[in-house]
Amino acid sequence: MQAMLSEPKECSLLPMEFAGISRGPAAEARSTEEPAASPWQPAAPFNKWPVQFVSIDAGGFTWYAPPGVFITQSCMQRATLQAAKIVRRTFDIVWQHTKAEMAPKGGLVVIHDWRIPQTFDREVARYWMQQSTLMPPGSIRALYLAVNTNPLLRMAGHAALFLWTEAMGQSPVYLVSSPDVALRKYDVRAPAPSGLPGLPRRTA
């Protein structure tokens, strides 16, 4: 019997009084013990996971789960260049703090759950294609990109993944309909309710 896949529904909106959001320097100064505040809750299959890192400007969540898995989920209907740059910077920080452990194992498994966005700024595709040749060598063991069934998005995903495959050599790159595929393959479990490696548990 085929396993049930999580539905790519929208991230749930939380009451605005919960969304104590700071987007400036004050966010950087928050204690690592302070829980992140967000106008959303993650969508399935991450809806029961603790929030490790949520960025309003990036429009979504990021987790680092054992065994060496970097996960993002976008909650925006339109993907932006600003969001893409924040995701990339977040990956760089996490990699620097996990490199000693994960480099001997071939790098991190990266799962991007980008099924919610329905469209994207033109600069986004160009940016990720450029980044395919700029990622730290040996930082990615495998890359999974989950997008919705929108033909334009899937075509852009195929084009981007072709370049990433060329740049990453032996590291496999997959376009999937759900992150469940990668979660099952690597037996990924919900992480501890703490901040990302190198980053506090906060809103940015």
SULQUIMO-V397170 format. One record per backbone hydrogen bond with DSSP energy under -1.0 kcal/mol. NH is the residue of the N-H (numbers start at 1). CO is the residue of the C=O. Records with the same first field share a line. If there is no record, write none. Layout:
BEGIN
NH = CO, CO
END
This chain:
BEGIN
9 = 7
12 = 41
14 = 39
18 = 15
20 = 18
21 = 19
27 = 24
29 = 25
30 = 27
34 = 31
41 = 12
46 = 43
49 = 46
54 = 202
55 = 60
60 = 55
61 = 73
62 = 53
63 = 71
65 = 69
69 = 65
70 = 109
71 = 63
72 = 111
73 = 61
74 = 113
75 = 59
79 = 119
84 = 80
85 = 81
86 = 82
87 = 83
88 = 84
89 = 85
90 = 86
91 = 87
92 = 88
93 = 89
94 = 90
95 = 91
96 = 92
97 = 93
99 = 95
102 = 98
103 = 99
105 = 102
106 = 103
107 = 102
108 = 139
109 = 68
110 = 142
111 = 70
112 = 144
113 = 72
114 = 112, 146
118 = 77
119 = 77
121 = 79
124 = 121
126 = 122
127 = 123
128 = 124
129 = 125
130 = 126
131 = 127
133 = 130
134 = 131
139 = 136
141 = 108
142 = 108
143 = 172
144 = 110
145 = 174
146 = 112
147 = 176
154 = 150
155 = 151
156 = 152
157 = 153
158 = 154
159 = 155
160 = 156
161 = 157
162 = 158
163 = 159
164 = 160
165 = 161
166 = 162
167 = 163
168 = 164
169 = 165
171 = 168
174 = 143
176 = 145
181 = 178
183 = 179
184 = 180
185 = 181
186 = 182
188 = 183
194 = 192
199 = 196
202 = 200
204 = 54
END
